[in-house]
Amino acid sequence: MSFTAAEQEFLRAQPIGRLSTIGPGGQPQIRPVGVHLGPDGTIDVVGHALASTQKWRNVIANPKVAFIVDEVHSVVPPRAQGIEIRGTAQITGDTIRITPSRVITWGIDGEGTRARNV
């Protein structure tokens, strides 16, 4: 499993994340998407008519992606938590499945920011 218990709990509680793919001409594209944590440590990205979207075509052309889920609990005092997942995506059925290679968290599993390769 690529995620700690606290990271898994956070991801399961979040229905929406933002997926960044590499678009035509090498420019990044970011879009809100539905998210499901897979039992094998992958992230499944779901959405309406996903196979007809630019992000789907982007993943086929270049599988490198970044995915982020975050939430702000308060501005004053500042309190937020989130997770950034960098990895490789593949088309699996009607989903985009992300296999993490790097995980960066803040406000999860304690204070501060933590990063690790998985």
C-alpha positions, 0 to 999 in steps of 0.5 A: 500500500502506498498510503498511510492509514491517515492518508487513506482515511483522508482520501476516502473522505474526499469525493473531488480532486484535481488531475493535472495532465500534460496536454498538446504542446507539452502544456499542463492541463488541470481539471476537477475529477471524482476520486476513488482510492483503490485497494491496491494503493492506486487512485481511480479517477472517474467522471462524466463521459471521461473517455471523451475528454482531453485529459483522457487523450492526454493520458494516452499521449503522456502518462505522467500526471499529478493529482491533488486533494486538499481542504482548508479548515480555517484561514485564521489560524491557518489550518489546511491538509492535503495530499499531492500524488505524482505518478503514472496513469493508465486507462483501465476500463472507464477510469484513469488509474494513477500508480503513485511514485511520489506522495507529498502531504501536509497536515496529515499524519501530524504537522508540517509537510512530508514527501516520500517516494513510493 
